[in-house]
């Protein structure tokens, strides 16, 4: 089944709103997918699109600086966070 671009944009907006609500923390892909109630692979695809638009940042290391082997955390860029904050 194909999802329209308009629906993808709305889901992307939900992702950004969720990341803003937990900011400055970051969230794993699986946690975002659970909160948005969507498939992890679909959410990962949208997250990578948002990353290419410089709206979010991918974090591939844990607190000790060790690389994750299969996971990624995500958070808003500072510019996007400020834009959301100014709109509140």
C-alpha positions in Angstrom: 0.0 0.0 0.0 1.3 3.4 -0.9 1.0 6.4 1.5 0.5 9.8 0.0 3.1 12.6 0.3 0.6 14.7 2.3 0.2 11.9 4.9 3.9 11.4 5.1 4.3 15.2 5.8 1.7 14.9 8.6 3.5 11.9 10.1 6.8 13.8 9.8 5.2 16.7 11.7 4.1 14.3 14.4 7.7 13.1 14.7 9.0 16.6 15.0 6.4 17.5 17.6 7.2 14.4 19.6 10.9 15.2 19.5 10.2 18.7 20.6 8.1 17.5 23.5 10.9 15.4 24.9 13.7 17.8 24.0 16.6 18.1 25.0 16.5 14.3 25.3 16.9 12.1 22.3 14.9 9.1 21.4 15.6 5.8 19.7 13.8 4.9 16.4 11.8 2.2 18.1 10.5 4.5 20.8 9.5 7.1 18.2 7.7 4.4 16.2 5.9 3.2 19.3 4.8 6.8 20.2 3.6 7.6 16.7 2.0 4.0 16.4 3.8 3.3 13.1 6.1 0.7 11.7 9.8 1.1 12.7 11.1 0.8 9.1 8.7 3.4 7.9 9.6 5.8 10.7 13.3 5.2 10.0 12.8 6.2 6.4 11.0 9.4 7.5 13.7 10.1 10.0 16.4 9.8 7.4 14.4 12.2 5.1 14.1 14.7 8.0 17.9 14.3 8.6 18.6 15.1 5.0 16.6 18.3 5.4 18.7 19.2 8.4 15.7 19.2 10.8 17.0 16.5 13.1 20.3 15.0 14.2 21.2 11.3 14.3 23.2 10.2 17.3 25.1 7.0 16.8 27.1 6.9 20.1 26.1 6.2 23.7 26.9 8.4 26.7 30.4 6.8 27.0 31.2 7.5 23.4 30.8 3.9 22.2 29.2 3.4 18.8 25.8 1.7 18.7 26.0 -1.3 16.4 22.4 -1.3 15.2 20.6 1.6 16.9 20.3 5.3 16.4 18.9 8.1 18.6 17.4 11.2 17.2 16.9 14.8 18.4 16.0 18.2 16.9 18.6 20.5 15.6 19.1 23.6 17.7 17.6 25.8 14.9 14.5 23.7 14.7 14.1 23.6 18.5 14.3 27.4 18.6 11.7 27.8 15.8 9.3 25.5 17.6 9.9 27.2 20.9 9.3 30.6 19.4 5.9 29.4 18.0 4.8 28.3 21.4 
